[in-house]
Amino acid sequence: MSKDEAPDWRVSSWSASESNCVEIHRDLGAVRDSKNRMGPELRFRPGALAAFVQGVRQQ
């Protein structure tokens, strides 16, 4: 299975199709650009991803 086909990556329900979105993988604590799934991932330490998501939601 290739990196872009891996299960458990999720796109926000707020994201429209063909938009600039990020995908999140809670088990890995990672986010990535939905337009460049083979590109880099931003990984968080345990607990830090939840804090990041909460901070984004408050914006």
C-alpha distance matrix in Angstrom:
0.0 3.8 6.7 8.2 6.2 6.3 9.2 12.7 13.4 16.7 19.1 22.8 24.7 27.3 25.1 25.9 23.6 23.4 24.9 24.5 22.4 20.5 17.6 18.0 16.0 18.8 17.3 16.5 19.6 18.1 18.7 17.5 18.8 17.3 18.5 16.6 13.2 12.5 16.0 17.4 17.2 20.5 20.4 23.3 25.0 25.4 27.7 27.6 24.9 27.2 30.1 28.4 27.5 31.0 32.5 30.6 31.8 35.4 35.4
3.8 0.0 3.8 5.5 5.3 6.3 10.0 13.0 12.6 15.9 17.8 21.5 23.7 25.9 23.4 24.2 21.8 21.1 22.5 21.8 19.9 18.2 15.7 16.6 15.1 18.4 17.4 15.9 18.6 16.5 16.6 14.8 15.8 14.7 15.4 13.2 10.0 8.9 12.4 14.2 14.5 18.1 18.5 21.8 23.9 24.8 27.0 26.4 23.7 26.3 28.9 26.7 26.0 29.7 30.8 28.7 30.3 33.7 33.4
6.7 3.8 0.0 3.8 5.5 5.4 9.1 11.2 10.1 13.5 15.3 19.0 21.6 23.5 21.1 22.3 20.4 19.6 20.4 19.2 17.2 15.0 12.6 13.3 12.0 15.4 14.7 12.8 15.3 12.8 13.0 11.2 12.6 12.0 13.2 10.8 7.3 6.4 9.5 10.8 10.8 14.3 14.9 18.2 20.5 21.6 23.7 22.9 20.2 22.9 25.3 23.1 22.6 26.3 27.2 25.2 27.0 30.3 29.9
8.2 5.5 3.8 0.0 3.8 5.6 8.6 10.7 8.8 11.6 12.8 16.6 18.9 20.7 18.0 18.9 16.7 16.0 17.1 16.3 14.5 13.0 10.8 12.4 12.0 15.7 15.8 14.3 16.2 13.4 12.6 10.3 10.8 9.2 10.3 8.7 5.2 6.2 9.4 11.5 11.5 14.9 16.1 19.3 22.0 22.9 24.5 23.6 20.5 22.8 25.3 22.8 21.8 25.5 26.4 24.0 25.5 28.9 28.4
6.2 5.3 5.5 3.8 0.0 3.8 6.4 9.4 8.8 11.6 13.4 17.1 18.9 21.3 19.0 19.8 17.5 17.4 18.9 18.7 16.6 15.2 12.4 13.6 12.6 15.9 15.7 15.0 17.4 15.2 14.8 13.2 13.9 11.8 13.2 12.3 8.9 9.9 13.2 15.0 14.5 17.7 18.3 21.2 23.6 23.9 25.5 25.1 21.9 23.9 26.7 24.6 23.2 26.8 28.2 25.9 26.9 30.5 30.3
6.3 6.3 5.4 5.6 3.8 0.0 3.8 6.7 7.0 10.5 13.2 16.7 18.9 21.5 19.6 21.0 19.3 19.5 20.4 19.8 17.2 15.1 11.8 11.9 9.9 13.0 12.2 11.7 14.4 12.9 13.3 12.6 14.3 12.8 15.0 13.8 10.0 10.9 13.7 14.5 13.3 16.1 16.0 18.5 20.6 20.7 22.5 22.4 19.3 21.3 24.3 22.6 21.4 24.9 26.5 24.6 25.6 29.2 29.4
9.2 10.0 9.1 8.6 6.4 3.8 0.0 3.8 5.7 8.6 11.8 15.0 16.8 19.8 18.5 20.1 18.7 19.7 20.5 20.2 17.2 15.1 11.5 11.0 8.9 11.3 10.8 11.5 14.0 13.1 13.6 13.7 15.5 13.7 16.5 16.0 12.4 14.1 16.5 17.0 15.1 17.2 16.7 18.7 20.5 19.9 21.3 21.7 18.5 19.8 23.2 21.8 20.1 23.4 25.4 23.7 24.2 27.8 28.4
12.7 13.0 11.2 10.7 9.4 6.7 3.8 0.0 3.8 6.1 9.9 12.5 14.5 17.5 16.7 18.9 18.3 19.6 19.7 19.2 15.8 13.4 9.6 8.2 5.9 7.9 8.0 9.3 11.2 10.9 11.5 12.5 14.7 13.3 16.7 16.4 13.1 15.2 16.9 16.7 14.1 15.6 14.8 16.2 17.9 17.0 18.0 18.5 15.2 16.3 19.7 18.6 16.7 19.8 22.1 20.5 20.9 24.5 25.4
13.4 12.6 10.1 8.8 8.8 7.0 5.7 3.8 0.0 3.8 7.0 10.1 12.7 15.1 13.9 16.1 15.5 16.4 16.3 15.5 12.1 9.7 5.9 5.5 4.8 8.0 9.3 9.5 10.6 9.0 8.6 9.1 10.9 9.6 13.1 13.0 10.0 12.6 13.9 14.0 11.5 13.1 13.1 14.9 17.4 17.1 17.9 17.6 14.0 15.4 18.5 16.7 14.9 18.3 20.1 18.1 18.7 22.4 22.8
16.7 15.9 13.5 11.6 11.6 10.5 8.6 6.1 3.8 0.0 3.8 6.5 8.9 11.5 10.7 13.2 13.2 14.7 14.2 13.9 10.3 8.5 5.2 5.2 6.4 8.7 11.1 11.9 12.0 10.6 9.3 10.1 11.2 9.5 13.2 14.2 11.9 15.1 16.0 16.0 13.5 14.5 14.9 16.1 18.6 18.1 18.1 17.7 13.9 14.6 17.5 15.7 13.2 16.3 18.3 16.0 16.1 19.9 20.3
19.1 17.8 15.3 12.8 13.4 13.2 11.8 9.9 7.0 3.8 0.0 3.8 6.4 8.3 6.9 9.5 10.0 11.5 10.7 10.6 7.1 6.5 4.7 6.6 9.3 11.5 14.4 14.8 14.1 12.3 9.9 9.9 9.9 7.8 11.3 13.2 11.9 15.5 16.0 16.4 14.3 15.0 16.2 17.5 20.4 20.2 19.7 18.8 15.0 15.5 17.9 15.7 12.9 15.9 17.4 14.5 14.5 18.3 18.2
22.8 21.5 19.0 16.6 17.1 16.7 15.0 12.5 10.1 6.5 3.8 0.0 3.8 5.1 5.4 8.8 10.5 12.6 11.0 11.1 7.8 7.8 7.3 8.3 11.3 12.6 16.0 16.7 15.4 14.0 11.5 12.3 12.1 10.6 13.9 16.1 15.2 18.9 18.9 18.9 16.6 16.6 17.7 18.3 21.1 20.6 19.4 18.5 14.8 14.5 16.6 14.6 11.3 13.7 15.3 12.4 11.6 15.4 15.5
24.7 23.7 21.6 18.9 18.9 18.9 16.8 14.5 12.7 8.9 6.4 3.8 0.0 3.8 5.4 7.7 9.9 12.9 11.8 12.9 10.4 11.2 10.7 11.8 14.5 15.5 18.7 19.9 18.8 17.6 15.3 15.8 15.3 13.3 16.1 18.8 18.0 21.7 22.1 22.4 20.2 20.4 21.4 21.9 24.5 23.8 22.4 21.8 18.1 17.3 19.4 17.8 14.2 16.0 17.8 14.9 13.3 16.9 17.2
27.3 25.9 23.5 20.7 21.3 21.5 19.8 17.5 15.1 11.5 8.3 5.1 3.8 0.0 3.8 6.5 9.7 12.2 10.2 11.2 9.3 10.9 11.7 13.2 16.4 17.4 20.9 21.7 20.0 18.6 15.8 16.2 15.1 13.6 16.0 19.0 18.9 22.6 22.4 22.7 20.7 20.5 22.0 22.3 25.2 24.8 23.1 22.0 18.5 17.7 19.1 17.1 13.8 15.2 16.3 13.1 11.5 14.7 14.5
25.1 23.4 21.1 18.0 19.0 19.6 18.5 16.7 13.9 10.7 6.9 5.4 5.4 3.8 0.0 3.8 6.5 8.6 6.6 7.9 6.4 8.8 10.0 12.4 15.8 17.5 20.9 21.1 19.8 17.7 14.5 14.0 12.3 10.4 12.5 15.6 15.9 19.6 19.5 20.2 18.8 19.1 21.0 22.0 25.2 25.2 24.0 22.6 19.0 19.0 20.4 17.9 14.9 17.0 17.7 14.2 13.6 16.8 15.9
25.9 24.2 22.3 18.9 19.8 21.0 20.1 18.9 16.1 13.2 9.5 8.8 7.7 6.5 3.8 0.0 3.8 6.4 5.6 8.5 8.4 11.5 12.7 15.6 18.7 20.8 23.9 24.1 23.1 20.8 17.5 16.4 14.2 11.7 12.8 16.4 17.0 20.7 20.9 22.2 21.2 22.0 24.2 25.4 28.7 28.8 27.7 26.3 22.7 22.7 24.2 21.5 18.6 20.7 21.3 17.7 17.0 20.1 18.9
23.6 21.8 20.4 16.7 17.5 19.3 18.7 18.3 15.5 13.2 10.0 10.5 9.9 9.7 6.5 3.8 0.0 3.8 5.5 8.8 9.0 12.0 12.8 16.0 18.8 21.4 24.1 24.1 23.6 21.1 17.9 16.1 13.6 10.5 11.0 14.6 15.2 18.7 19.5 21.3 20.8 22.2 24.5 26.2 29.6 29.9 29.2 27.8 24.1 24.6 26.3 23.5 20.8 23.3 23.9 20.3 20.0 23.2 22.0
23.4 21.1 19.6 16.0 17.4 19.5 19.7 19.6 16.4 14.7 11.5 12.6 12.9 12.2 8.6 6.4 3.8 0.0 3.8 6.9 8.4 11.6 13.0 16.7 19.5 22.5 25.1 24.5 24.0 21.0 17.6 15.2 12.0 9.2 8.5 12.2 13.6 16.9 17.4 19.5 19.6 21.2 24.0 26.1 29.6 30.4 30.0 28.2 24.6 25.6 27.0 23.9 21.7 24.4 24.5 20.8 21.2 24.2 22.5
24.9 22.5 20.4 17.1 18.9 20.4 20.5 19.7 16.3 14.2 10.7 11.0 11.8 10.2 6.6 5.6 5.5 3.8 0.0 3.8 5.8 9.5 11.8 15.3 18.6 21.2 24.2 23.5 22.4 19.5 15.8 13.8 10.6 8.7 8.5 12.3 13.9 17.3 17.0 18.6 18.4 19.3 22.2 24.0 27.6 28.5 27.7 25.7 22.3 23.2 24.2 21.0 18.9 21.4 21.2 17.4 18.0 20.8 18.8
24.5 21.8 19.2 16.3 18.7 19.8 20.2 19.2 15.5 13.9 10.6 11.1 12.9 11.2 7.9 8.5 8.8 6.9 3.8 0.0 3.8 7.1 10.2 13.6 17.1 19.7 22.6 21.5 20.1 17.0 13.3 11.1 7.9 7.2 7.2 10.4 12.3 15.5 14.5 15.6 15.5 16.2 19.3 21.1 24.8 26.0 25.4 23.0 19.8 21.1 21.8 18.3 16.7 19.5 18.8 15.2 16.4 19.1 16.9
22.4 19.9 17.2 14.5 16.6 17.2 17.2 15.8 12.1 10.3 7.1 7.8 10.4 9.3 6.4 8.4 9.0 8.4 5.8 3.8 0.0 3.7 6.7 9.9 13.5 16.0 19.0 18.1 16.7 13.9 10.2 8.7 6.3 5.5 7.5 10.1 11.0 14.4 13.7 14.3 13.3 13.9 16.5 18.2 21.8 22.7 22.1 20.0 16.6 17.8 18.9 15.6 13.7 16.7 16.6 13.1 14.2 17.3 15.8
20.5 18.2 15.0 13.0 15.2 15.1 15.1 13.4 9.7 8.5 6.5 7.8 11.2 10.9 8.8 11.5 12.0 11.6 9.5 7.1 3.7 0.0 3.8 6.6 10.2 12.7 15.6 14.5 13.1 10.1 6.4 5.5 4.6 5.2 8.3 9.6 9.5 12.8 11.9 11.8 10.1 10.5 12.9 14.6 18.2 19.1 18.8 16.7 13.3 14.9 16.2 12.9 11.4 14.8 14.9 11.8 13.4 16.7 15.6
17.6 15.7 12.6 10.8 12.4 11.8 11.5 9.6 5.9 5.2 4.7 7.3 10.7 11.7 10.0 12.7 12.8 13.0 11.8 10.2 6.7 3.8 0.0 3.8 6.9 9.8 12.5 11.8 11.0 8.3 5.5 5.3 6.3 5.8 9.5 10.3 8.8 12.1 12.0 11.8 9.6 10.5 12.0 13.7 17.0 17.5 17.5 16.1 12.5 14.0 16.1 13.4 11.7 15.3 16.2 13.5 14.7 18.2 17.9
18.0 16.6 13.3 12.4 13.6 11.9 11.0 8.2 5.5 5.2 6.6 8.3 11.8 13.2 12.4 15.6 16.0 16.7 15.3 13.6 9.9 6.6 3.8 0.0 3.8 6.1 9.1 8.7 7.6 5.9 4.5 6.7 9.1 9.4 13.1 13.2 11.2 13.9 13.7 12.7 9.5 9.6 9.9 11.0 13.9 14.0 14.0 13.0 9.3 10.9 13.5 11.3 9.7 13.3 14.7 12.8 13.9 17.4 17.8
16.0 15.1 12.0 12.0 12.6 9.9 8.9 5.9 4.8 6.4 9.3 11.3 14.5 16.4 15.8 18.7 18.8 19.5 18.6 17.1 13.5 10.2 6.9 3.8 0.0 3.8 5.7 5.6 5.9 5.2 6.3 8.6 11.7 11.9 15.4 14.9 12.1 14.2 14.5 13.2 9.9 10.3 9.4 10.5 12.7 12.4 13.2 13.0 9.6 11.4 14.4 13.0 11.8 15.2 17.0 15.8 16.8 20.2 20.9
18.8 18.4 15.4 15.7 15.9 13.0 11.3 7.9 8.0 8.7 11.5 12.6 15.5 17.4 17.5 20.8 21.4 22.5 21.2 19.7 16.0 12.7 9.8 6.1 3.8 0.0 3.8 5.5 4.8 6.6 8.5 11.7 14.8 15.3 18.9 18.5 15.9 17.8 17.8 16.1 12.5 11.8 10.0 9.7 11.0 9.7 10.2 10.8 7.7 8.8 12.2 11.8 10.6 13.5 15.8 15.3 16.0 19.1 20.5
17.3 17.4 14.7 15.8 15.7 12.2 10.8 8.0 9.3 11.1 14.4 16.0 18.7 20.9 20.9 23.9 24.1 25.1 24.2 22.6 19.0 15.6 12.5 9.1 5.7 3.8 0.0 3.8 5.6 7.9 10.8 13.6 17.0 17.4 20.9 19.9 16.9 18.2 18.6 16.8 13.3 13.1 10.6 10.5 11.0 9.5 11.1 12.4 10.1 11.5 14.8 14.8 14.1 16.8 19.1 18.9 19.7 22.7 24.1
16.5 15.9 12.8 14.3 15.0 11.7 11.5 9.3 9.5 11.9 14.8 16.7 19.9 21.7 21.1 24.1 24.1 24.5 23.5 21.5 18.1 14.5 11.8 8.7 5.6 5.5 3.8 0.0 3.8 5.3 8.8 11.3 15.0 16.1 19.2 17.7 14.8 15.6 15.6 13.4 10.0 10.0 7.3 8.1 9.2 9.0 11.3 11.6 9.6 12.1 14.8 14.1 14.2 17.3 18.9 18.6 20.1 22.9 23.9
19.6 18.6 15.3 16.2 17.4 14.4 14.0 11.2 10.6 12.0 14.1 15.4 18.8 20.0 19.8 23.1 23.6 24.0 22.4 20.1 16.7 13.1 11.0 7.6 5.9 4.8 5.6 3.8 0.0 3.8 7.2 10.6 14.2 15.7 19.0 17.8 15.5 16.8 16.0 13.4 9.7 8.3 5.6 5.2 6.9 6.9 8.4 8.1 5.8 8.6 11.1 10.3 10.8 13.8 15.2 15.1 16.8 19.4 20.4
18.1 16.5 12.8 13.4 15.2 12.9 13.1 10.9 9.0 10.6 12.3 14.0 17.6 18.6 17.7 20.8 21.1 21.0 19.5 17.0 13.9 10.1 8.3 5.9 5.2 6.6 7.9 5.3 3.8 0.0 3.8 6.9 10.6 12.4 15.4 14.1 12.0 13.3 12.3 9.9 6.2 5.4 4.3 6.1 9.2 10.3 11.6 10.2 7.5 10.7 12.7 10.7 11.0 14.6 15.4 14.5 16.6 19.4 19.7
18.7 16.6 13.0 12.6 14.8 13.3 13.6 11.5 8.6 9.3 9.9 11.5 15.3 15.8 14.5 17.5 17.9 17.6 15.8 13.3 10.2 6.4 5.5 4.5 6.3 8.5 10.8 8.8 7.2 3.8 0.0 3.8 7.2 9.2 12.2 11.4 10.0 12.1 10.8 8.9 5.7 5.3 6.6 8.6 12.1 13.4 13.9 11.9 8.8 11.6 13.2 10.4 10.1 13.9 14.3 12.6 14.8 17.8 17.6
17.5 14.8 11.2 10.3 13.2 12.6 13.7 12.5 9.1 10.1 9.9 12.3 15.8 16.2 14.0 16.4 16.1 15.2 13.8 11.1 8.7 5.5 5.3 6.7 8.6 11.7 13.6 11.3 10.6 6.9 3.8 0.0 3.8 6.3 8.8 7.7 6.7 8.9 7.5 6.7 4.8 6.3 8.9 11.7 15.3 17.0 17.6 15.5 12.5 15.3 16.7 13.5 13.2 17.0 17.0 14.7 17.0 20.0 19.1
18.8 15.8 12.6 10.8 13.9 14.3 15.5 14.7 10.9 11.2 9.9 12.1 15.3 15.1 12.3 14.2 13.6 12.0 10.6 7.9 6.3 4.6 6.3 9.1 11.7 14.8 17.0 15.0 14.2 10.6 7.2 3.8 0.0 3.8 5.4 5.3 6.1 8.9 7.5 8.1 7.8 9.4 12.5 15.2 18.9 20.5 20.9 18.6 15.6 17.9 19.1 15.6 15.0 18.6 18.2 15.4 17.5 20.5 19.0
17.3 14.7 12.0 9.2 11.8 12.8 13.7 13.3 9.6 9.5 7.8 10.6 13.3 13.6 10.4 11.7 10.5 9.2 8.7 7.2 5.5 5.2 5.8 9.4 11.9 15.3 17.4 16.1 15.7 12.4 9.2 6.3 3.8 0.0 3.8 5.5 5.6 9.2 9.4 10.9 10.5 12.5 15.1 17.7 21.3 22.4 22.7 20.8 17.5 19.4 21.0 17.8 16.4 20.0 20.1 17.0 18.5 21.8 20.5
18.5 15.4 13.2 10.3 13.2 15.0 16.5 16.7 13.1 13.2 11.3 13.9 16.1 16.0 12.5 12.8 11.0 8.5 8.5 7.2 7.5 8.3 9.5 13.1 15.4 18.9 20.9 19.2 19.0 15.4 12.2 8.8 5.4 3.8 0.0 3.8 6.1 8.9 8.9 11.4 12.3 14.6 17.6 20.4 24.1 25.6 26.0 23.9 20.7 22.8 24.1 20.7 19.6 23.1 22.8 19.6 21.3 24.3 22.6
16.6 13.2 10.8 8.7 12.3 13.8 16.0 16.4 13.0 14.2 13.2 16.1 18.8 19.0 15.6 16.4 14.6 12.2 12.3 10.4 10.1 9.6 10.3 13.2 14.9 18.5 19.9 17.7 17.8 14.1 11.4 7.7 5.3 5.5 3.8 0.0 3.8 5.5 5.2 8.2 9.8 12.7 15.7 19.0 22.5 24.4 25.3 23.1 20.2 22.8 24.1 20.8 20.2 23.9 23.5 20.7 22.8 25.8 24.2
13.2 10.0 7.3 5.2 8.9 10.0 12.4 13.1 10.0 11.9 11.9 15.2 18.0 18.9 15.9 17.0 15.2 13.6 13.9 12.3 11.0 9.5 8.8 11.2 12.1 15.9 16.9 14.8 15.5 12.0 10.0 6.7 6.1 5.6 6.1 3.8 0.0 3.8 5.4 7.9 8.6 11.9 14.1 17.5 20.8 22.3 23.5 21.8 18.7 21.4 23.2 20.1 19.5 23.2 23.4 20.8 22.8 25.9 24.9
12.5 8.9 6.4 6.2 9.9 10.9 14.1 15.2 12.6 15.1 15.5 18.9 21.7 22.6 19.6 20.7 18.7 16.9 17.3 15.5 14.4 12.8 12.1 13.9 14.2 17.8 18.2 15.6 16.8 13.3 12.1 8.9 8.9 9.2 8.9 5.5 3.8 0.0 3.8 6.8 8.7 12.4 14.6 18.2 21.3 23.2 24.9 23.1 20.5 23.5 25.2 22.2 22.0 25.8 25.8 23.5 25.8 28.8 27.7
16.0 12.4 9.5 9.4 13.2 13.7 16.5 16.9 13.9 16.0 16.0 18.9 22.1 22.4 19.5 20.9 19.5 17.4 17.0 14.5 13.7 11.9 12.0 13.7 14.5 17.8 18.6 15.6 16.0 12.3 10.8 7.5 7.5 9.4 8.9 5.2 5.4 3.8 0.0 3.8 6.7 10.0 12.8 16.4 19.7 22.0 23.5 21.3 19.0 22.2 23.4 20.2 20.5 24.2 23.7 21.5 24.2 26.9 25.5
17.4 14.2 10.8 11.5 15.0 14.5 17.0 16.7 14.0 16.0 16.4 18.9 22.4 22.7 20.2 22.2 21.3 19.5 18.6 15.6 14.3 11.8 11.8 12.7 13.2 16.1 16.8 13.4 13.4 9.9 8.9 6.7 8.1 10.9 11.4 8.2 7.9 6.8 3.8 0.0 3.8 6.7 9.4 13.1 16.3 18.9 20.5 18.1 16.2 19.7 20.6 17.5 18.4 22.0 21.5 19.7 22.6 25.1 23.9
17.2 14.5 10.8 11.5 14.5 13.3 15.1 14.1 11.5 13.5 14.3 16.6 20.2 20.7 18.8 21.2 20.8 19.6 18.4 15.5 13.3 10.1 9.6 9.5 9.9 12.5 13.3 10.0 9.7 6.2 5.7 4.8 7.8 10.5 12.3 9.8 8.6 8.7 6.7 3.8 0.0 3.8 6.1 9.7 13.0 15.4 16.9 14.7 12.6 16.1 17.2 14.4 15.2 18.8 18.6 17.2 19.9 22.5 21.8
20.5 18.1 14.3 14.9 17.7 16.1 17.2 15.6 13.1 14.5 15.0 16.6 20.4 20.5 19.1 22.0 22.2 21.2 19.3 16.2 13.9 10.5 10.5 9.6 10.3 11.8 13.1 10.0 8.3 5.4 5.3 6.3 9.4 12.5 14.6 12.7 11.9 12.4 10.0 6.7 3.8 0.0 3.8 6.8 10.4 13.0 14.1 11.5 9.8 13.4 14.0 11.2 12.7 16.1 15.6 14.6 17.6 19.9 19.3
20.4 18.5 14.9 16.1 18.3 16.0 16.7 14.8 13.1 14.9 16.2 17.7 21.4 22.0 21.0 24.2 24.5 24.0 22.2 19.3 16.5 12.9 12.0 9.9 9.4 10.0 10.6 7.3 5.6 4.3 6.6 8.9 12.5 15.1 17.6 15.7 14.1 14.6 12.8 9.4 6.1 3.8 0.0 3.8 6.9 9.6 11.3 9.3 8.1 11.9 12.9 11.0 12.6 15.8 15.9 15.6 18.4 20.5 20.7
23.3 21.8 18.2 19.3 21.2 18.5 18.7 16.2 14.9 16.1 17.5 18.3 21.9 22.3 22.0 25.4 26.2 26.1 24.0 21.1 18.2 14.6 13.7 11.0 10.5 9.7 10.5 8.1 5.2 6.1 8.6 11.7 15.2 17.7 20.4 19.0 17.5 18.2 16.4 13.1 9.7 6.8 3.8 0.0 3.8 6.5 7.8 5.6 5.5 9.2 9.8 8.8 11.0 13.6 13.8 14.4 17.0 18.8 19.4
25.0 23.9 20.5 22.0 23.6 20.6 20.5 17.9 17.4 18.6 20.4 21.1 24.5 25.2 25.2 28.7 29.6 29.6 27.6 24.8 21.8 18.2 17.0 13.9 12.7 11.0 11.0 9.2 6.9 9.2 12.1 15.3 18.9 21.3 24.1 22.5 20.8 21.3 19.7 16.3 13.0 10.4 6.9 3.8 0.0 3.8 6.2 5.4 7.1 9.9 10.5 10.7 13.1 15.0 15.5 16.9 19.1 20.6 21.7
25.4 24.8 21.6 22.9 23.9 20.7 19.9 17.0 17.1 18.1 20.2 20.6 23.8 24.8 25.2 28.8 29.9 30.4 28.5 26.0 22.7 19.1 17.5 14.0 12.4 9.7 9.5 9.0 6.9 10.3 13.4 17.0 20.5 22.4 25.6 24.4 22.3 23.2 22.0 18.9 15.4 13.0 9.6 6.5 3.8 0.0 3.8 5.6 6.9 8.4 9.9 11.2 12.8 14.2 15.7 17.2 18.7 20.4 22.1
27.7 27.0 23.7 24.5 25.5 22.5 21.3 18.0 17.9 18.1 19.7 19.4 22.4 23.1 24.0 27.7 29.2 30.0 27.7 25.4 22.1 18.8 17.5 14.0 13.2 10.2 11.1 11.3 8.4 11.6 13.9 17.6 20.9 22.7 26.0 25.3 23.5 24.9 23.5 20.5 16.9 14.1 11.3 7.8 6.2 3.8 0.0 3.8 5.6 5.6 6.7 8.9 10.4 11.1 12.7 14.7 15.9 17.2 19.3
27.6 26.4 22.9 23.6 25.1 22.4 21.7 18.5 17.6 17.7 18.8 18.5 21.8 22.0 22.6 26.3 27.8 28.2 25.7 23.0 20.0 16.7 16.1 13.0 13.0 10.8 12.4 11.6 8.1 10.2 11.9 15.5 18.6 20.8 23.9 23.1 21.8 23.1 21.3 18.1 14.7 11.5 9.3 5.6 5.4 5.6 3.8 0.0 3.8 5.4 5.1 6.1 8.7 9.8 10.5 12.3 14.3 15.4 17.0
24.9 23.7 20.2 20.5 21.9 19.3 18.5 15.2 14.0 13.9 15.0 14.8 18.1 18.5 19.0 22.7 24.1 24.6 22.3 19.8 16.6 13.3 12.5 9.3 9.6 7.7 10.1 9.6 5.8 7.5 8.8 12.5 15.6 17.5 20.7 20.2 18.7 20.5 19.0 16.2 12.6 9.8 8.1 5.5 7.1 6.9 5.6 3.8 0.0 3.8 5.4 5.0 6.2 8.5 9.8 10.6 12.3 14.3 15.7
27.2 26.3 22.9 22.8 23.9 21.3 19.8 16.3 15.4 14.6 15.5 14.5 17.3 17.7 19.0 22.7 24.6 25.6 23.2 21.1 17.8 14.9 14.0 10.9 11.4 8.8 11.5 12.1 8.6 10.7 11.6 15.3 17.9 19.4 22.8 22.8 21.4 23.5 22.2 19.7 16.1 13.4 11.9 9.2 9.9 8.4 5.6 5.4 3.8 0.0 3.8 5.4 5.2 6.1 8.6 9.9 10.6 12.5 14.6
30.1 28.9 25.3 25.3 26.7 24.3 23.2 19.7 18.5 17.5 17.9 16.6 19.4 19.1 20.4 24.2 26.3 27.0 24.2 21.8 18.9 16.2 16.1 13.5 14.4 12.2 14.8 14.8 11.1 12.7 13.2 16.7 19.1 21.0 24.1 24.1 23.2 25.2 23.4 20.6 17.2 14.0 12.9 9.8 10.5 9.9 6.7 5.1 5.4 3.8 0.0 3.8 5.5 5.1 6.1 8.7 9.9 10.7 12.8
28.4 26.7 23.1 22.8 24.6 22.6 21.8 18.6 16.7 15.7 15.7 14.6 17.8 17.1 17.9 21.5 23.5 23.9 21.0 18.3 15.6 12.9 13.4 11.3 13.0 11.8 14.8 14.1 10.3 10.7 10.4 13.5 15.6 17.8 20.7 20.8 20.1 22.2 20.2 17.5 14.4 11.2 11.0 8.8 10.7 11.2 8.9 6.1 5.0 5.4 3.8 0.0 3.8 5.4 5.1 6.3 8.7 10.0 11.1
27.5 26.0 22.6 21.8 23.2 21.4 20.1 16.7 14.9 13.2 12.9 11.3 14.2 13.8 14.9 18.6 20.8 21.7 18.9 16.7 13.7 11.4 11.7 9.7 11.8 10.6 14.1 14.2 10.8 11.0 10.1 13.2 15.0 16.4 19.6 20.2 19.5 22.0 20.5 18.4 15.2 12.7 12.6 11.0 13.1 12.8 10.4 8.7 6.2 5.2 5.5 3.8 0.0 3.8 5.4 5.1 6.2 8.7 10.2
31.0 29.7 26.3 25.5 26.8 24.9 23.4 19.8 18.3 16.3 15.9 13.7 16.0 15.2 17.0 20.7 23.3 24.4 21.4 19.5 16.7 14.8 15.3 13.3 15.2 13.5 16.8 17.3 13.8 14.6 13.9 17.0 18.6 20.0 23.1 23.9 23.2 25.8 24.2 22.0 18.8 16.1 15.8 13.6 15.0 14.2 11.1 9.8 8.5 6.1 5.1 5.4 3.8 0.0 3.8 5.5 5.2 6.4 9.0
32.5 30.8 27.2 26.4 28.2 26.5 25.4 22.1 20.1 18.3 17.4 15.3 17.8 16.3 17.7 21.3 23.9 24.5 21.2 18.8 16.6 14.9 16.2 14.7 17.0 15.8 19.1 18.9 15.2 15.4 14.3 17.0 18.2 20.1 22.8 23.5 23.4 25.8 23.7 21.5 18.6 15.6 15.9 13.8 15.5 15.7 12.7 10.5 9.8 8.6 6.1 5.1 5.4 3.8 0.0 3.8 5.4 5.2 6.7
30.6 28.7 25.2 24.0 25.9 24.6 23.7 20.5 18.1 16.0 14.5 12.4 14.9 13.1 14.2 17.7 20.3 20.8 17.4 15.2 13.1 11.8 13.5 12.8 15.8 15.3 18.9 18.6 15.1 14.5 12.6 14.7 15.4 17.0 19.6 20.7 20.8 23.5 21.5 19.7 17.2 14.6 15.6 14.4 16.9 17.2 14.7 12.3 10.6 9.9 8.7 6.3 5.1 5.5 3.8 0.0 3.8 5.4 5.3
31.8 30.3 27.0 25.5 26.9 25.6 24.2 20.9 18.7 16.1 14.5 11.6 13.3 11.5 13.6 17.0 20.0 21.2 18.0 16.4 14.2 13.4 14.7 13.9 16.8 16.0 19.7 20.1 16.8 16.6 14.8 17.0 17.5 18.5 21.3 22.8 22.8 25.8 24.2 22.6 19.9 17.6 18.4 17.0 19.1 18.7 15.9 14.3 12.3 10.6 9.9 8.7 6.2 5.2 5.4 3.8 0.0 3.8 5.5
35.4 33.7 30.3 28.9 30.5 29.2 27.8 24.5 22.4 19.9 18.3 15.4 16.9 14.7 16.8 20.1 23.2 24.2 20.8 19.1 17.3 16.7 18.2 17.4 20.2 19.1 22.7 22.9 19.4 19.4 17.8 20.0 20.5 21.8 24.3 25.8 25.9 28.8 26.9 25.1 22.5 19.9 20.5 18.8 20.6 20.4 17.2 15.4 14.3 12.5 10.7 10.0 8.7 6.4 5.2 5.4 3.8 0.0 3.8
35.4 33.4 29.9 28.4 30.3 29.4 28.4 25.4 22.8 20.3 18.2 15.5 17.2 14.5 15.9 18.9 22.0 22.5 18.8 16.9 15.8 15.6 17.9 17.8 20.9 20.5 24.1 23.9 20.4 19.7 17.6 19.1 19.0 20.5 22.6 24.2 24.9 27.7 25.5 23.9 21.8 19.3 20.7 19.4 21.7 22.1 19.3 17.0 15.7 14.6 12.8 11.1 10.2 9.0 6.7 5.3 5.5 3.8 0.0
